[in-house]
């Protein structure tokens, strides 16, 4: 089988666009707001960057339809078979997948299904009208009013048909829709007049606005709020993953044979709850046939002597009515549409005292007012290495005494995340309330961390200049992360730029992009961060199918086709063997790493139906795996009892992995974070892989693939572990076998072990395992062998004699800090983990005739149908 060369192929002019702002850097790629007419535009290769709205949740691809005017921009997914926005938002053909304002776009919508997601629409039914006249389906369609229609039938059985029409006029601020459901059958049917809204993630505050009978979903932090109104009824909401919006007075309607029913509504987008509420009030007036209030464009700008103030929280009230919050942007602006009235804004801005601003919006003219804030108390940071070179960093601020620990932003934010600030270049300024703080500055496990007490005074700047020493020598090895996620994966809402910042700050040197069910890239974020020299990467994916947990596999590198469905990636299969084979053979069987994620190894080996009785399992998967995730690594010190239940066997993956090794499945182990959020998301698990270059900019993806497949790697939560096996009494570098290699010898064997630790974690035990069993005479602890352990960076270094083996033997070395933790540097959850590192096996071949496994089940019967 021929193999293609490994390359990271990314079209940098076509990468997916996002909006992000952090530490003084703003990147906004937005379409021109010069449009005067309403437009329907087919998305193409050529116009993608101009017409697709920006935002963390933008999911448009080529072939979808943009509907826009000078106020808003929306994307309706073209109804091709299999169209999905992401892994969890499926069946989106004909539905609304992106919606935001034109002036400052920030799409956060997962999907809005006007017909409730119960119909499958046909791509051949697309109809476009401009100014009420049907037009040929062409790339650009303009008019004072435009409409796009699609038709389809029920998914379960095609006995009902549906026509959805999206409407936009040139002066509209909301996208309107009409749903017509018809019953062409010969019998009466009960049908639901309902829509479904997907605003996924815990950032959204979602509920029916009881005074108006509308529904509001607010993402306060990313400054995007959606409101939905039915034209002829108030609505109620049945909340599940998707919020089903139905008519308040009737759950279902009688639809007689041959008849149709129609309902309509609108979805509105704005920057905060106040604008959503007043729009909902107008929808209530419209339903009642009453006059609607004129809404006035209103801009509030927060500034201080240092310029615009971002993330100022304005809590708006109108008389006794609390309207809600709105955040200022990078220009200090909060953009609203409000009816004429007097308003009060209670102002909260980090590092400044709270204050109140009163203003009046008058009819007939735009409102603009400036709020002048005092100078803030703040920290100005500069983090370098010992040579004065700026480095990426993670900086924590922990309140001391009566000072509260700050909360800068949610766990899905980019750089200011909870009490952390991530920086790609070591420099940032961060407003901070006056008080006493512990600042913890770190750059991954090879660098000593700094713990500094700082005192922040009102309206004063505290300079935080820190030099971090790289005390751990990892020459010849680079740290890698092979499994992490962000918002494009569809099961979380973390900003992908925040994921890249996590990786940079934790000093990960090679990380493929592995989003769920789409091939994607980190290259665009590294370019924008100016960090292409700090981390090597390549395109990849996690192919995520069922059954869980065995049918999840990562692969990298893969050819990336930007702006296409799933980035050009393969589809899942309910048969795990077929799925992993499909992934391995993708791109014409190109050379790649195929990694099985968080597996139930006993089920794969021989318990397909999980009934505790051996069968053939999904054993065919093993032939396609290059590596297996086996975390948590500390479980190597926790051998299960012989009578462990079948249900419990899957929990100790590293033990099951050693059983596999004893059966002859020579599949290396890896550990990865599987990070989904940006608060201490990356860095607490990593692999060290052999590399001919220690410079990230010179790392070869091809070399990473081959070294990983060979198992030339160690796994760690922090300690850097080096292991080499050699024969005889003298260690000669050219005759030392490292993890993943064979040592052909019948002589006595020794292993050279060195463990290095930075200043913020510790190890106190080293243990050698032979064919998966711990060797009693190769167990060293600080208590029993104090002279072998040190308080220096090199905590342990020793040649360990193992003697002469009687059979072919694989050797694994592990080290741990028993009853110790990683501590504050890794945060409140991952900081509880022990410092631990585990090598991949070195295979001692006694006769030079190839390694022969011994079949030992390590005292726990394996799921093998013998």
Secondary structure, DSSP 8 states (H G I E B T S, - for coil): -----------TTS-----EEETTEEE-----S---SEEEEE--TTTHHHHS--STT----TT-EEEE-SSEEEEE----TT--SSSSS---TTSEEEEEESTT------EEETTTT-EEE-GGG-EEEETTEEE---SEEEESEEEEEEEEEESSSTTSEEEEEEEEETT-SEEEEEEEEE--SSS-EEE--EEEEE--STTEEEEEETTTTEEEEEETTTTEEEEEEESSS-EEEEESSSEEEEESS-S-EEE-TT-EEEEEEEEEEESSHHHHHHHHHHHHHHHTT-----EEEEEEEEEETTEE-TT-EEEEEETTEEEEEEE--TTSEEEEEEESEEEEEEEE-TTS--EEEEEEE-TTS-EEEEEE-----EEEEEEEETTS-B--EEEEEEE-TT------S-TT-SSEETTEEEESSSEEEEE--SEEEEEEEE-STTB--EEEEEEE-TT-EEEEEEEE-B-S--TTEEEE---B--GGGSS----HHHHHHHHHHTT--B-----BTS-B-SHHHHHHHT-TTT-B---EEEEE-SSTTTSEEEEES----TTSGGGG-----SSHHHHHHHHHHHHHH-S-EEEE-S--HHHHHH-TT-SSS---TTGGGGGG-SEEE---GGGGG----TT--HHHHTT-HHHHHHHHHHHT---EEE----B-SSSS-SSSSEEEEE-S-SSGGG--HHHHHHHHHHT-EEEESS-EEEEEEEESSS--GGG-B-TT-EEE-SS-EEEEEEEE--TT----EEEEEETTEEEEEEEEETTT-GGGB-SSSEEEEEEEEEE--SS-EEEEEEEE-TT----GGG-TTGGGS--EEEE--EEEESSSS--------TTS------
